[in-house]
Amino acid sequence: MVSMSDILSANIRRLDVGALIALSKLLAQRNVSRVAREVGLSQPAMSHLLARLRTAFGDELLVRDGTGLVLTAAGAQLQARLEAALPHLLGVFAGETFDPASSFVHFKLGITDHAGQVLLPGLLAELHERAPRATVSVAVIPNRQTDLSALDEGRYDLRFGWLRSLPPQWHRRKLLDDRIVLIASADHPGLSEPMTIEDFAALDHVALESERPIYPNLVDRYLASCGLQRRVVVRVSHFAIAPSIVAGTRMVAMFPERLARTVGPGIRIIEPPLDFPDPNLSMAWHPRVHASVESVWLRQLVVDQCQRLRVAGEAAPG
């Protein structure tokens, strides 16, 4: 079977940097007309370029699915490779250099509390060790309360979380898989496994405030589709305190599994009888910093940190 690296090696000489930039945008935005405007081509010229790229890589890369375009498996693999390689290539032409040990660079991060607890401890420790003069601003942003104009105004260089709504021109990279599980005190007497949806709804729940909806909306929407409603006893503005509440009560809470496994022996993890999307952690960044050597360096630091987290998670018991 021919690998993507073999295809790249055989065909890269047939493409110029401009074509690779256009391809990266196409794979990220999946909209031929929009990318044509961004790179200064007519739509027929962009369609012709896409046909040439498909021939060069020996794959359709993007295929029609309903009213939009989706990536093929090879297209997704190529997108990840281009996201990693293009900033370095553009940096060569820009002549930029970056020495983390001596730089006074300031990074601006927007992050959800979930992503912050998972990523920030290890990331900031390594960042401080490798770039001791760098400074960081961290804004904790609830999911679905992101001010999209703030993303384009330069308030954040990188954004982390369950990124379901971003401007189309932003770049995105998946970092970690996660799941939402049910947590309760280790000695909670009213839990059975496997749990029925009726058992779940009858429990006393801790939930996020309704104006900060991600997990509550998903949970309550699912229950409503089953003709059920759960009893929410306590509402909190930040879910980080939920484990402390459930550990000393007979309440339960929906909680990200990666964090639940770090809480300690006082918490029990139960598989909930619900079916909704998992909150995979992703990283996104503005096009203005895509080729910035500082941002490229920080993004690679994040990717390396997540790789270590994946390895540690695979090695953990259970």
VOPAGU-2260 file (C-alpha; in pm, 1 decimal, decimal comma):
REM VOPAGU-2260
SITE   aa  ch    i         X         Y         Z
SITE  MET   A    0       0,0       0,0       0,0
SITE  VAL   A    1     137,9     341,5     -98,8
SITE  SER   A    2     172,5     571,6     202,4
SITE  MET   A    3     100,0     943,3     203,7
SITE  SER   A    4     470,0    1012,7     254,8
SITE  ASP   A    5     545,4     817,7     -65,2
SITE  ILE   A    6     284,0    1020,6    -252,1
SITE  LEU   A    7     424,8    1345,7    -116,7
SITE  SER   A    8     778,7    1249,1    -212,0
SITE  ALA   A    9     678,3    1153,6    -564,0
SITE  ASN   A   10     459,4    1455,7    -635,1
SITE  ILE   A   11     585,7    1753,2    -431,7
SITE  ARG   A   12     813,5    1861,9    -717,3
SITE  ARG   A   13     504,2    1908,0    -934,8
SITE  LEU   A   14     359,5    2173,9    -702,2
SITE  ASP   A   15     465,7    2524,2    -601,6
SITE  VAL   A   16     429,7    2688,9    -258,7
SITE  GLY   A   17     124,2    2882,4    -371,8
SITE  ALA   A   18     -53,4    2561,0    -467,6
SITE  LEU   A   19      28,2    2406,3    -129,5
SITE  ILE   A   20    -104,2    2714,5      52,1
SITE  ALA   A   21    -425,9    2698,9    -151,3
SITE  LEU   A   22    -452,8    2324,9     -82,6
SITE  SER   A   23    -408,6    2377,9     292,1
SITE  LYS   A   24    -687,5    2635,5     288,2
SITE  LEU   A   25    -912,2    2406,6      83,0
SITE  LEU   A   26    -862,8    2115,3     320,7
SITE  ALA   A   27    -930,3    2336,5     623,1
SITE  GLN   A   28   -1227,0    2535,2     490,6
SITE  ARG   A   29   -1370,7    2288,5     235,1
SITE  ASN   A   30   -1516,6    2571,9      29,5
SITE  VAL   A   31   -1379,2    2627,3    -321,3
SITE  SER   A   32   -1540,7    2969,4    -376,6
SITE  ARG   A   33   -1421,8    3114,5     -45,0
SITE  VAL   A   34   -1065,1    2993,2     -85,3
SITE  ALA   A   35   -1056,9    3118,2    -444,7
SITE  ARG   A   36   -1137,0    3469,4    -318,9
SITE  GLU   A   37    -874,5    3445,4     -43,1
SITE  VAL   A   38    -591,9    3344,4    -279,1
SITE  GLY   A   39    -696,9    3574,5    -563,3
SITE  LEU   A   40    -815,9    3316,8    -817,2
SITE  SER   A   41   -1139,3    3283,7   -1009,2
SITE  GLN   A   42   -1358,9    2990,6    -913,6
SITE  PRO   A   43   -1285,4    2805,7   -1243,9
SITE  ALA   A   44    -912,5    2853,9   -1185,1
SITE  MET   A   45    -945,6    2718,4    -832,3
SITE  SER   A   46   -1145,1    2420,7    -955,7
SITE  HIS   A   47    -873,7    2354,3   -1212,0
SITE  LEU   A   48    -608,2    2378,2    -939,0
SITE  LEU   A   49    -802,5    2131,3    -722,7
SITE  ALA   A   50    -817,7    1888,9   -1016,5
SITE  ARG   A   51    -440,5    1923,4   -1059,4
SITE  LEU   A   52    -385,0    1864,3    -688,1
SITE  ARG   A   53    -602,9    1553,1    -696,8
SITE  THR   A   54    -395,3    1419,3    -982,9
SITE  ALA   A   55     -67,1    1505,5    -810,5
SITE  PHE   A   56    -165,3    1326,8    -489,5
SITE  GLY   A   57    -351,7    1039,7    -651,3
SITE  ASP   A   58    -662,9    1094,9    -437,3
SITE  GLU   A   59    -987,2    1294,7    -448,7
SITE  LEU   A   60    -885,6    1470,7    -121,1
SITE  LEU   A   61   -1228,9    1639,6     -96,2
SITE  VAL   A   62   -1556,2    1473,8    -194,2
SITE  ARG   A   63   -1915,5    1593,6    -202,4
SITE  ASP   A   64   -2133,5    1487,4      92,2
SITE  GLY   A   65   -2482,7    1631,2      76,0
SITE  THR   A   66   -2449,0    2008,3      41,1
SITE  GLY   A   67   -2084,4    2031,6     145,6
SITE  LEU   A   68   -1739,1    1883,8     100,7
SITE  VAL   A   69   -1570,0    1635,5     334,6
SITE  LEU   A   70   -1213,6    1510,2     349,8
SITE  THR   A   71   -1113,7    1166,7     231,9
SITE  ALA   A   72    -883,6     967,5     462,2
SITE  ALA   A   73    -584,1    1072,2     253,2
SITE  GLY   A   74    -708,4    1431,6     255,9
SITE  ALA   A   75    -726,7    1434,7     635,3
SITE  GLN   A   76    -376,2    1290,7     660,3
SITE  LEU   A   77    -246,6    1545,7     412,6
SITE  GLN   A   78    -415,1    1830,4     600,1
SITE  ALA   A   79    -230,2    1738,9     920,6
SITE  ARG   A   80     101,5    1719,2     734,1
SITE  LEU   A   81      50,3    2054,8     565,0
SITE  GLU   A   82     -51,5    2223,3     891,1
SITE  ALA   A   83     275,1    2105,5    1042,6
SITE  ALA   A   84     500,9    2174,8     743,7
SITE  LEU   A   85     372,7    2493,8     580,8
SITE  PRO   A   86     446,4    2734,9     867,6
SITE  HIS   A   87     808,7    2618,2     872,5
SITE  LEU   A   88     832,1    2657,4     494,9
SITE  LEU   A   89     681,9    3007,0     503,3
SITE  GLY   A   90     913,3    3097,7     788,2
SITE  VAL   A   91    1211,3    3014,8     565,9
SITE  PHE   A   92    1095,1    3270,8     312,0
SITE  ALA   A   93    1021,4    3526,4     583,9
SITE  GLY   A   94    1368,3    3481,0     731,9
SITE  GLU   A   95    1229,3    3470,1    1084,4
SITE  THR   A   96    1413,3    3309,1    1372,6
SITE  PHE   A   97    1296,3    3234,1    1723,3
SITE  ASP   A   98    1506,2    3154,6    2028,0
SITE  PRO   A   99    1267,7    3047,5    2305,3
SITE  ALA   A  100    1536,1    3071,7    2574,1
SITE  SER   A  101    1587,2    3445,3    2518,8
SITE  SER   A  102    1252,3    3560,6    2379,1
SITE  PHE   A  103    1018,2    3795,7    2567,6
SITE  VAL   A  104     725,2    3679,3    2356,4
SITE  HIS   A  105     375,2    3710,0    2501,6
SITE  PHE   A  106     122,5    3436,0    2420,8
SITE  LYS   A  107    -254,8    3492,8    2447,2
SITE  LEU   A  108    -458,9    3178,5    2508,4
SITE  GLY   A  109    -834,8    3132,7    2521,2
SITE  ILE   A  110    -931,6    2807,0    2689,4
SITE  THR   A  111   -1228,8    2629,6    2843,6
SITE  ASP   A  112   -1203,3    2518,8    3205,6
SITE  HIS   A  113   -1207,9    2154,0    3090,9
SITE  ALA   A  114    -920,0    2204,8    2847,4
SITE  GLY   A  115    -737,0    2424,1    3096,4
SITE  GLN   A  116    -731,0    2158,3    3366,4
SITE  VAL   A  117    -615,8    1893,4    3120,4
SITE  LEU   A  118    -353,9    2091,4    2930,0
SITE  LEU   A  119    -227,5    2388,5    3125,0
SITE  PRO   A  120     -33,5    2231,7    3416,3
SITE  GLY   A  121     207,9    2037,8    3195,6
SITE  LEU   A  122     211,4    2290,1    2913,2
SITE  LEU   A  123     290,9    2592,8    3128,1
SITE  ALA   A  124     556,4    2403,6    3322,7
SITE  GLU   A  125     739,9    2310,5    3003,5
SITE  LEU   A  126     685,6    2652,6    2851,1
SITE  HIS   A  127     841,1    2820,7    3154,6
SITE  GLU   A  128    1135,5    2580,5    3146,3
SITE  ARG   A  129    1207,3    2622,5    2775,3
SITE  ALA   A  130    1109,1    2989,9    2739,1
SITE  PRO   A  131    1169,7    3139,1    3087,1
SITE  ARG   A  132    1125,6    3500,9    2971,3
SITE  ALA   A  133     799,2    3441,0    2788,8
SITE  THR   A  134     470,1    3550,3    2944,0
SITE  VAL   A  135     121,2    3408,3    2896,5
SITE  SER   A  136    -230,9    3547,8    2927,4
SITE  VAL   A  137    -499,8    3283,3    2982,5
SITE  ALA   A  138    -868,2    3369,3    2938,8
SITE  VAL   A  139   -1109,0    3098,9    3055,6
SITE  ILE   A  140   -1396,6    3095,7    2807,9
SITE  PRO   A  141   -1708,8    2882,2    2843,2
SITE  ASN   A  142   -1805,6    2669,1    2546,6
SITE  ARG   A  143   -2073,2    2832,6    2329,4
SITE  GLN   A  144   -2004,8    3170,2    2487,6
SITE  THR   A  145   -1708,6    3247,6    2265,7
SITE  ASP   A  146   -1729,8    3597,4    2121,4
SITE  LEU   A  147   -1629,3    3515,8    1764,6
SITE  SER   A  148   -1537,8    3878,3    1698,0
SITE  ALA   A  149   -1281,7    3855,1    1980,4
SITE  LEU   A  150   -1110,6    3573,8    1792,4
SITE  ASP   A  151   -1062,0    3792,1    1487,4
SITE  GLU   A  152    -965,3    4102,0    1685,8
SITE  GLY   A  153    -648,4    3942,2    1817,3
SITE  ARG   A  154    -747,3    3880,6    2178,6
SITE  TYR   A  155    -631,4    3519,8    2149,4
SITE  ASP   A  156    -353,6    3359,9    1947,8
SITE  LEU   A  157    -459,4    3005,0    2032,9
SITE  ARG   A  158    -797,2    2871,6    2140,5
SITE  PHE   A  159    -849,0    2538,2    2318,7
SITE  GLY   A  160   -1162,2    2343,3    2397,1
SITE  TRP   A  161   -1451,0    2159,5    2241,6
SITE  LEU   A  162   -1441,2    2380,2    1933,6
SITE  ARG   A  163   -1773,3    2348,5    1759,2
SITE  SER   A  164   -1807,5    2710,5    1639,5
SITE  LEU   A  165   -1513,2    2892,8    1483,0
SITE  PRO   A  166   -1476,6    3140,0    1196,5
SITE  PRO   A  167   -1410,3    2940,2     877,2
SITE  GLN   A  168   -1069,0    3095,2     819,9
SITE  TRP   A  169    -931,5    2972,6    1152,2
SITE  HIS   A  170    -706,8    2667,0    1158,6
SITE  ARG   A  171    -798,8    2372,9    1381,2
SITE  ARG   A  172    -621,8    2061,0    1507,5
SITE  LYS   A  173    -764,7    1783,1    1721,7
SITE  LEU   A  174    -552,8    1717,2    2030,9
SITE  LEU   A  175    -712,1    1457,6    2259,9
SITE  ASP   A  176   -1011,0    1228,3    2280,8
SITE  ASP   A  177   -1224,9    1247,0    2592,0
SITE  ARG   A  178   -1560,8    1119,6    2714,5
SITE  ILE   A  179   -1828,0    1239,9    2953,4
SITE  VAL   A  180   -1890,7     997,6    3238,7
SITE  LEU   A  181   -2100,1    1000,3    3553,6
SITE  ILE   A  182   -1916,7    1059,3    3881,6
SITE  ALA   A  183   -2039,3     989,1    4232,7
SITE  SER   A  184   -1891,6     933,4    4577,3
SITE  ALA   A  185   -1715,9     599,6    4606,3
SITE  ASP   A  186   -1965,3     482,8    4872,3
SITE  HIS   A  187   -2284,2     607,7    4702,6
SITE  PRO   A  188   -2544,9     341,3    4789,5
SITE  GLY   A  189   -2795,8     409,0    4512,1
SITE  LEU   A  190   -2599,3     319,7    4201,3
SITE  SER   A  191   -2631,7      10,1    3986,8
SITE  GLU   A  192   -2445,9     -95,1    3674,8
SITE  PRO   A  193   -2546,9    -117,0    3404,1
SITE  MET   A  194   -2762,5     188,0    3477,4
SITE  THR   A  195   -3094,2     249,1    3302,9
SITE  ILE   A  196   -3193,0     591,6    3175,9
SITE  GLU   A  197   -3472,2     596,4    3435,6
SITE  ASP   A  198   -3220,9     524,7    3713,4
SITE  PHE   A  199   -3003,3     807,1    3584,2
SITE  ALA   A  200   -3285,2    1063,1    3573,3
SITE  ALA   A  201   -3396,5     975,2    3926,9
SITE  LEU   A  202   -3059,0    1064,0    4083,8
SITE  ASP   A  203   -2979,9    1400,5    4243,2
SITE  HIS   A  204   -2758,8    1591,9    3999,9
SITE  VAL   A  205   -2499,2    1867,4    4010,5
SITE  ALA   A  206   -2507,1    2064,7    3683,2
SITE  LEU   A  207   -2358,0    2371,1    3521,0
SITE  GLU   A  208   -2552,6    2696,2    3523,9
SITE  SER   A  209   -2796,9    2707,7    3236,1
SITE  GLU   A  210   -2633,8    3016,6    3084,5
SITE  ARG   A  211   -2312,1    2816,6    3041,6
SITE  PRO   A  212   -2454,4    2517,9    2852,9
SITE  ILE   A  213   -2259,7    2234,9    2706,8
SITE  TYR   A  214   -2305,4    1915,3    2905,4
SITE  PRO   A  215   -2638,6    2022,8    3065,6
SITE  ASN   A  216   -2795,2    2101,8    2728,8
SITE  LEU   A  217   -2682,1    1770,7    2584,0
SITE  VAL   A  218   -2795,2    1574,5    2887,0
SITE  ASP   A  219   -3129,5    1746,5    2927,3
SITE  ARG   A  220   -3198,5    1738,1    2554,1
SITE  TYR   A  221   -3132,0    1364,3    2548,9
SITE  LEU   A  222   -3354,0    1302,7    2852,2
SITE  ALA   A  223   -3633,3    1513,5    2702,5
SITE  SER   A  224   -3621,4    1297,7    2387,7
SITE  CYS   A  225   -3686,0    1000,6    2617,3
SITE  GLY   A  226   -3971,9    1177,6    2794,1
SITE  LEU   A  227   -3765,5    1222,1    3111,5
SITE  GLN   A  228   -3629,8    1506,2    3322,9
SITE  ARG   A  229   -3353,4    1484,6    3580,7
SITE  ARG   A  230   -3356,5    1644,4    3924,0
SITE  VAL   A  231   -3085,0    1913,0    3944,1
SITE  VAL   A  232   -3014,4    1987,4    4310,6
SITE  VAL   A  233   -2711,0    2213,8    4270,0
SITE  ARG   A  234   -2601,4    2437,5    3983,2
SITE  VAL   A  235   -2242,7    2561,6    3964,3
SITE  SER   A  236   -2076,4    2818,7    3738,2
SITE  HIS   A  237   -1758,0    2611,1    3695,8
SITE  PHE   A  238   -1762,7    2233,2    3686,4
SITE  ALA   A  239   -1417,3    2205,4    3847,3
SITE  ILE   A  240   -1581,0    2200,7    4192,2
SITE  ALA   A  241   -1826,2    1923,0    4101,0
SITE  PRO   A  242   -1600,7    1636,2    4225,0
SITE  SER   A  243   -1568,1    1799,6    4566,5
SITE  ILE   A  244   -1945,4    1827,8    4592,1
SITE  VAL   A  245   -2028,0    1473,5    4485,8
SITE  ALA   A  246   -1749,2    1323,2    4700,0
SITE  GLY   A  247   -1921,4    1438,7    5019,8
SITE  THR   A  248   -2287,0    1395,4    4918,1
SITE  ARG   A  249   -2524,1    1154,4    4749,3
SITE  MET   A  250   -2530,9    1366,4    4435,7
SITE  VAL   A  251   -2387,0    1280,9    4094,8
SITE  ALA   A  252   -2246,8    1485,4    3808,0
SITE  MET   A  253   -2156,0    1446,0    3443,5
SITE  PHE   A  254   -1782,6    1506,8    3414,0
SITE  PRO   A  255   -1494,9    1464,0    3162,1
SITE  GLU   A  256   -1330,8    1125,4    3207,9
SITE  ARG   A  257    -969,4    1250,2    3179,3
SITE  LEU   A  258   -1026,0    1477,2    3477,2
SITE  ALA   A  259   -1236,7    1227,7    3668,4
SITE  ARG   A  260    -947,6     979,1    3666,5
SITE  THR   A  261    -722,7    1236,1    3838,6
SITE  VAL   A  262    -959,2    1313,8    4126,0
SITE  GLY   A  263    -865,3    1029,1    4358,0
SITE  PRO   A  264   -1016,7     732,5    4539,9
SITE  GLY   A  265   -1314,5     924,4    4679,6
SITE  ILE   A  266   -1482,6     934,2    4338,2
SITE  ARG   A  267   -1646,7     650,9    4148,5
SITE  ILE   A  268   -1681,2     657,9    3769,5
SITE  ILE   A  269   -1994,2     509,5    3612,2
SITE  GLU   A  270   -2081,4     463,6    3245,7
SITE  PRO   A  271   -2389,9     683,1    3185,7
SITE  PRO   A  272   -2682,0     543,3    2983,0
SITE  LEU   A  273   -2675,0     835,4    2739,5
SITE  ASP   A  274   -2559,2     870,7    2382,5
SITE  PHE   A  275   -2418,3    1206,5    2272,9
SITE  PRO   A  276   -2098,2    1340,1    2111,8
SITE  ASP   A  277   -1773,5    1311,9    2304,2
SITE  PRO   A  278   -1600,4    1643,7    2388,9
SITE  ASN   A  279   -1272,6    1598,8    2204,5
SITE  LEU   A  280   -1017,7    1867,1    2286,5
SITE  SER   A  281    -892,4    2070,5    1992,6
SITE  MET   A  282    -662,6    2365,0    1929,6
SITE  ALA   A  283    -740,0    2649,2    1689,1
SITE  TRP   A  284    -545,8    2952,0    1579,5
SITE  HIS   A  285    -595,8    3267,0    1375,9
SITE  PRO   A  286    -454,7    3288,0    1022,0
SITE  ARG   A  287    -246,3    3592,2    1123,6
SITE  VAL   A  288     -29,3    3368,6    1345,2
SITE  HIS   A  289     -30,8    3059,1    1124,7
SITE  ALA   A  290     321,3    3119,6     991,4
SITE  SER   A  291     452,2    3300,7    1299,6
SITE  VAL   A  292     761,2    3117,0    1423,5
SITE  GLU   A  293     658,8    3181,4    1785,2
SITE  SER   A  294     313,4    3034,1    1729,5
SITE  VAL   A  295     451,1    2738,1    1532,5
SITE  TRP   A  296     685,8    2665,9    1823,4
SITE  LEU   A  297     407,9    2691,6    2083,6
SITE  ARG   A  298     170,0    2475,5    1881,4
SITE  GLN   A  299     433,4    2204,8    1855,0
SITE  LEU   A  300     484,9    2229,2    2231,3
SITE  VAL   A  301     111,4    2169,8    2277,1
SITE  VAL   A  302     110,2    1872,8    2036,5
SITE  ASP   A  303     407,1    1715,7    2217,2
SITE  GLN   A  304     236,6    1766,9    2554,5
SITE  CYS   A  305     -79,3    1595,3    2428,5
SITE  GLN   A  306     121,2    1304,6    2292,8
SITE  ARG   A  307     263,6    1250,2    2641,2
SITE  LEU   A  308     -86,1    1270,2    2788,9
SITE  ARG   A  309    -209,2    1007,0    2541,5
SITE  VAL   A  310      78,9     775,4    2627,1
SITE  ALA   A  311      20,8     823,1    2998,9
SITE  GLY   A  312    -350,7     754,9    2954,2
SITE  GLU   A  313    -286,8     435,7    2759,4
SITE  ALA   A  314     -46,5     317,1    3028,8
SITE  ALA   A  315    -284,2     394,2    3316,8
SITE  PRO   A  316    -473,1      98,1    3466,4
SITE  GLY   A  317    -840,6      67,0    3382,9
